[in-house]
Amino acid sequence: MATGEKEQVQAAPVVPQGRTRSSAKGEQTRSRLVSAARTLLAGESAGRFTTRNVAALCGVSHGMCHYHFRDRTDLIVAVIEDIRPEWISPLEEAVDGPGDFAERAERVIGLLTRGESPDLSHLHAALHWHALNDERVRGSLEQEYLRWRSCFVRLFQVLADERGGGIDPRPLGEAVAAAVDGLAAIQSLDSNVDAATVLGTLVRALAEAPSGTAQAPADAGTA
């Protein structure tokens, strides 16, 4: 049944106050370019990652891509920022949420042992490869991992606060962060590894260690 002319008229999209339609469209184009960059980096075409290929996949001109991003490094850095909500933010929420050390540790272990999606795993591998060849990518990725590792330090700071001191949370948190990285590498080769048991055992063992053994001696390394 045909609709009347009034019914065919669609309301104009609402533009948030302080933003023009052109700026909103520019943000949408930028977001699409980042999404296309993610697809190329995570897929079999990672070796063909260029601004020209990203633009082609996005369906915009090469010039438009360079309007938003100076070069492919800018695109990669944008991707690194774009995936933060998928792997760092959930960990921050698990650590900084309510509860005592045991409750927070269980949330963290549960989160970390779910496993990454294949796309995110491939994307991380590609980003590490680019970091070996580009200092700007390396610097950006390094800052993200510092933020990620600091979550584990904050987790053990909760334990230190509960015990009233006597624990240095930094080496404990760094040890767990390193273990998580190692488990991810092992699981990529052997899916039968029980990561939840391994990680849970490590966290509980570190938490139950006597306070004196969890803190580096003040005169360590001196004669």
Secondary structure in CASP SS format (residue, H / E / C, confidence):
PFRMAT SS
TARGET T0000
AUTHOR 0000-0000-0000
METHOD secondary structure of the structure
MODEL  1
M C 1.00
A C 1.00
T C 1.00
G C 1.00
E H 1.00
K H 1.00
E H 1.00
Q H 1.00
V C 1.00
Q C 1.00
A C 1.00
A C 1.00
P C 1.00
V C 1.00
V C 1.00
P C 1.00
Q C 1.00
G C 1.00
R C 1.00
T C 1.00
R H 1.00
S H 1.00
S H 1.00
A H 1.00
K H 1.00
G H 1.00
E H 1.00
Q H 1.00
T H 1.00
R H 1.00
S H 1.00
R H 1.00
L H 1.00
V H 1.00
S H 1.00
A H 1.00
A H 1.00
R H 1.00
T H 1.00
L H 1.00
L H 1.00
A H 1.00
G C 1.00
E C 1.00
S C 1.00
A H 1.00
G H 1.00
R H 1.00
F C 1.00
T C 1.00
T H 1.00
R H 1.00
N H 1.00
V H 1.00
A H 1.00
A H 1.00
L H 1.00
C H 1.00
G C 1.00
V C 1.00
S C 1.00
H H 1.00
G H 1.00
M H 1.00
C H 1.00
H H 1.00
Y H 1.00
H H 1.00
F C 1.00
R C 1.00
D C 1.00
R H 1.00
T H 1.00
D H 1.00
L H 1.00
I H 1.00
V H 1.00
A H 1.00
V H 1.00
I H 1.00
E H 1.00
D H 1.00
I C 1.00
R H 1.00
P H 1.00
E H 1.00
W H 1.00
I C 1.00
S H 1.00
P H 1.00
L H 1.00
E H 1.00
E H 1.00
A H 1.00
V H 1.00
D H 1.00
G C 1.00
P C 1.00
G C 1.00
D C 1.00
F H 1.00
A H 1.00
E H 1.00
R H 1.00
A H 1.00
E H 1.00
R H 1.00
V H 1.00
I H 1.00
G H 1.00
L H 1.00
L H 1.00
T C 1.00
R C 1.00
G C 1.00
E C 1.00
S C 1.00
P H 1.00
D H 1.00
L H 1.00
S H 1.00
H H 1.00
L H 1.00
H H 1.00
A H 1.00
A H 1.00
L H 1.00
H H 1.00
W H 1.00
H H 1.00
A H 1.00
L H 1.00
N H 1.00
D C 1.00
E H 1.00
R H 1.00
V H 1.00
R H 1.00
G H 1.00
S H 1.00
L H 1.00
E H 1.00
Q H 1.00
E H 1.00
Y H 1.00
L H 1.00
R H 1.00
W H 1.00
R H 1.00
S H 1.00
C H 1.00
F H 1.00
V H 1.00
R H 1.00
L H 1.00
F H 1.00
Q H 1.00
V H 1.00
L H 1.00
A H 1.00
D H 1.00
E H 1.00
R H 1.00
G C 1.00
G C 1.00
G C 1.00
I C 1.00
D C 1.00
P H 1.00
R H 1.00
P H 1.00
L H 1.00
G H 1.00
E H 1.00
A H 1.00
V H 1.00
A H 1.00
A H 1.00
A H 1.00
V H 1.00
D H 1.00
G H 1.00
L H 1.00
A H 1.00
A H 1.00
I H 1.00
Q H 1.00
S C 1.00
L C 1.00
D C 1.00
S C 1.00
N C 1.00
V C 1.00
D C 1.00
A H 1.00
A H 1.00
T H 1.00
V H 1.00
L H 1.00
G H 1.00
T H 1.00
L H 1.00
V H 1.00
R H 1.00
A H 1.00
L H 1.00
A H 1.00
E H 1.00
A C 1.00
P C 1.00
S H 1.00
G H 1.00
T H 1.00
A H 1.00
Q C 1.00
A C 1.00
P C 1.00
A C 1.00
D C 1.00
A C 1.00
G C 1.00
T C 1.00
A C 1.00
END
